[in-house]
Amino acid sequence: MTMAIDFEKLVFDLVMPLVIHPEDLLVKKFSEDEELITIQVLVNKEDLGRVIGKGGRIANAIRTISYAAASKIGKRVKIDIDSFE
């Protein structure tokens, strides 16, 4: 039995409360193959520091939650966080 996990929604729901400019938040599944799912997160440049956090702590927490969900279906997930210029 394979569970379908919507990683775009998962990451969106984790990032949304952190941003000041929610209208600029974009979470897109970039690619997916047998093992790896790549998620692209784009935020307003003013929100980039909030989403990454001091020393990358918040970004690492988002990745950890996503990794845990992905491991349940035998996949890995890579999350790229960037800002609009």
Buried (B, 14 or more C-beta within 10 A) or exposed (E): EEEEBEBBEBBBEBBEEBBEEBEBBBBEBEEEEEEEBBBBBBBBEEBBEBBBBEEEEBBBEBBEBBBEBBEEEEBEBBBEBEBEE
